[in-house]
Amino acid sequence: MEAKWVRQNKLRIAERCLGIAVIHDSETLFEKWRPTAAKTIKNKFGSSGQVFSTFVDAERWIIEQILAG
């Protein structure tokens, strides 16, 4: 259901979203996702994105996106 909704609304997400921050508190998942996160998020949601290991890092990136946006 969620994947279908994302596909149907990809353009809306891309128009309204400055970026998507994914936080993995698992070091294993973080390291696995880090090399491909930006491309994967862009392909799936149509918006820029990054993966982070801490909320503080994610928040900092989101603020940068807002200020640049």
C-alpha positions as CSV (number, residue, x, y, z in Angstrom):
1,M,0.0,0.0,0.0
2,E,2.7,2.5,1.0
3,A,4.8,1.8,-2.1
4,K,1.8,2.3,-4.4
5,W,1.0,5.6,-2.7
6,V,4.6,6.8,-3.1
7,R,4.6,5.9,-6.8
8,Q,1.2,7.7,-7.3
9,N,2.5,10.8,-5.5
10,K,6.1,11.0,-6.5
11,L,5.7,14.2,-8.4
12,R,3.8,15.8,-5.4
13,I,6.6,14.7,-3.1
14,A,9.3,16.1,-5.4
15,E,7.4,19.5,-5.7
16,R,6.8,20.0,-2.0
17,C,9.8,18.3,-0.3
18,L,13.2,19.9,0.1
19,G,14.8,16.7,1.2
20,I,14.3,13.4,3.0
21,A,16.5,12.5,6.0
22,V,16.6,8.9,7.0
23,I,18.1,8.1,10.4
24,H,19.5,4.6,11.2
25,D,20.6,4.1,14.7
26,S,22.1,0.8,13.6
27,E,25.7,1.2,12.5
28,T,25.3,-1.8,10.2
29,L,22.2,-0.4,8.4
30,F,23.8,3.1,8.3
31,E,27.0,1.8,6.6
32,K,24.9,-0.4,4.2
33,W,22.7,2.5,3.1
34,R,25.2,5.3,3.1
35,P,26.8,4.7,-0.3
36,T,23.5,4.5,-2.2
37,A,21.0,6.5,0.0
38,A,21.0,9.7,-2.0
39,K,20.4,8.0,-5.4
40,T,17.8,5.5,-3.9
41,I,15.8,8.3,-2.2
42,K,15.9,10.4,-5.3
43,N,14.7,7.5,-7.5
44,K,11.9,6.4,-5.1
45,F,10.6,9.8,-3.9
46,G,11.8,12.3,-6.5
47,S,13.4,14.4,-3.8
48,S,17.0,14.7,-2.6
49,G,17.9,12.7,0.5
50,Q,20.6,11.4,2.8
51,V,21.0,8.8,5.5
52,F,22.4,9.7,8.9
53,S,23.4,7.9,12.0
54,T,22.2,10.7,14.4
55,F,19.2,13.0,14.7
56,V,21.6,15.9,15.2
57,D,23.3,15.3,11.8
58,A,20.0,14.8,10.1
59,E,18.6,18.0,11.5
60,R,21.7,19.9,10.5
61,W,21.3,18.7,6.9
62,I,17.5,19.5,6.9
63,I,18.3,23.1,8.0
64,E,20.9,23.4,5.2
65,Q,18.3,22.2,2.7
66,I,15.7,24.8,4.0
67,L,18.2,27.6,3.9
68,A,19.4,26.7,0.4
69,G,15.9,26.0,-0.9
